[in-house]
Amino acid sequence: MKISTPNTDIITLQDSEILIPKGEYYALTKFDVRGSGDAIIFAESEGIKKVSEFIHVRKAASPLQLQLYVFPENFNSFSSQIGYAIIQLQDADGIPVKADKNIILRIGVENPNSGINTSHDFEEFLFKSKELVIEEGRYSTFSAFSIRPNTSSFTSEFEQTYNFFITADNYISKGDSVKVTHDEIGSLEGKGPAITKTVPFLTTGEREILGVTYFETEVEVSRQDGTSTLGTTNRERVTVKVPVMSSEDFSVDIASSNLDTVNPDDAVILKGKNAGLIFGNTGTVIPDEGTSLEFYVTDNKRTVTVSGDPNGPLEDDLNLVVEPLIPKILSNSGFPVIGYLVEAESEGEATTSTDDKEEDGRMGITHFIKNSVLTFSADEHFEIPPEIISQNQEYVIVTAYANKLGSSDITAQAIGLETTISLESMTTDPTTIELSFAENILPMTKNVASVQLLDSAGNPVYAKHPIELKIVSNNQKSLQLPETIVFEKGDYYKSFQINAISEGSTEVTILAENLPMTNFHLNVNGFHPEILLNAPNSIEQGGELGAELTVKYLQSDLPVENFDVIWNVIGGNILDADLTTDSEGKAKIKINQIDTDNLEIHVTVNGLGFTDLKTQKNITVIADSISDHDNDINSENIISENDLVLFAIPGAAGATFFYLRKTNRLEDISDKLNFTEKFEVIKESISRIRDR
């Protein structure tokens, strides 16, 4: 697998290629953080989809600056004392920050005597090294220096202030100053008193500079004040601070009030020197909130207390994080788990990672603060062995093992902290069956469905050997499915046909050896058009009748042609009938030989998307009781219910009927009229009309 990043100014990959061994499914590599900002890592291999992952590295409070500290603060030009210049990279809040690259800087001193001594190479202070480097991953550097012995010859003043400065590309800097006195005093020797000055430091778990210890005392000297009385030069007595040179190699004892924060070394001042650096092995936390760090400094005469300035996480703000290093875990295989400490942001300090101006770059992963053992609770699915942790260790990686398929919440403990890790294993073997089918199945249609083999993550998986599936349905009248489907080796899906017969709900169960039984619910639902049967309400016995069926969709423009029509007539004979609907959704029937008291017409319609839509019509059959010599009057459908109003006024009705008979239109009208239950009354009226 080839891995790469375009953001080499932020992160550096330790490997450009990593190998996943045969039989394994993951590999690990590392990267180093070089700067702040957003970075991306790509991974690709032939035949595999290219993937990527974003990384955000928090940024310290800007702008970054270089801070210079100079100790001692007082020098005498007639002594051979030494001093130390300490330079730190700090953020805008004055907190030390590790450099993401080497920072080259130069240190110098402003010459207050430049008006007298114009030599370009004249320097009042001599540095062991004027060009210094803060190395990548570090935040400080230092240099020893001493004062030139004959500096006093270039000034008539007894005291002068010298400003120290540093220069570096792309960084702002803050300098420091010292005071130099030019009083001729003899050399002072001793074992103190010790003066200790500290500088800020990070609890990195590594050895860091803590400050400087030097010997210094106060003496009273006599100086000319520049006036005279009666020819005698006036003098004044002044108290000045002067160095004390160590009479032997001397170790100044330095102790810490909190060894979890720092354990300082004793400062060694060599014979004939006046100062020494203080180093210490730092821990990874600062004292509890409300508690300060104190250094107890002991020379040969006294013990003094000096405040320290540590910067790092509070132990109460630390959280233990344990998580798998890979997103998916295969059962019956090993997998990596990582554990580390994270400093949580205090309430009200949480910010989004996209706002560099607000985020606190000091928050994040920190070292383990003490020796401990990372332990895990017992579990049936996963086995994670304990792992020893050393103080100042950045993180710990444990190789865990997934014993079988399943998920668990496991408790992890270390250094008095506890957390829960949620794990789930999966397999590349088939574990479930998935049936895919149309959401809407219409009756009287053929549909295609497919069945898939899935692994525990829900991904399609190939059959590693032949697998036979049994399909059981509880409603074969609605759906017809195959009883058996066989997956050959290498198959991961199979398609088959479903025959939808009629509307209904069907539960389908699929079974296979070593796979769980799976149930699916399929529904066959059709479109339901409206069907109307138009026919007379009554008919004379022995007559002939026509009826018409209409099929239509009320809220759709779906076609209504070629629907199957099944006619069933009780009490008559089907003379002619349409067995399918026409383009307008109509079908007609003619019936004769009507010889019962009641005629029943039953219609069933089947079509694409529906089955067994039914309607019916009951028609009253009127018996023929009119004599043969009256057969010139067609008895079929003489008068309908709606025309009974004609008999409300007998005179007008009779005239109307007589007119229709004389004009031979009575037969035409009678075809369109029906008899009612008042048939006997109608016959009497007709007789009276004829008599007239």
MOZIKA-V376417 format. One line per field, one symbol per residue. phi: phi as a letter, one per 40 degrees, with the letter a starting at -180 (. if undefined). A space follows every 50 residues. Layout:
phi = ???
This chain:
phi = .cbaaccccbbbccbcbbbccdgbbaababbbcbabhbbbbbbaacgbcc baacbbbcbcdbccabbbbbbccbbbccbbcbabbbbbcbcccgcdbccc acbcbbbabcccbcccbcccbcbcbbbcacbbbccdgbbaaaacaacccc cccbabccbabbccabbacgbcabcaabbbbbccbccbbibiccbbbbbc acccgbcbcbibbacaabbbbbbccgbabfgbccbbbbcbcbcbcccacb bccbbbcacccabccccbbcdgbbaacbbacccbbbdddgbbcbbbbbbc babbbbccbcbiccccccbcbbaccbcbbccfacacbbbabbccccdgbc bcccbccbccccchcbcccacabcbbccaccbbbccbcbcdgccabbbcc bccacibabbcbbafgbbabbcbabbbcccbabbbbaccbbccgbbbbbb bbcbcccgcdacccadbbbbbbbcacccbbbccabbccdgcbabbacbbc cacibbcbbbbacgbccbbbbbbbbbcbccbbbcaccaaccgcbbbbbbb baccbabccbcgccbbcbbbhabccaaccbccccgbababbbfcbbcabb bbbbbbacgaafcbaaabbcbcccbccccbccccccgcbcdcccccccbd cccccccccccccfbccccccbbbcbccdccccccccccccc
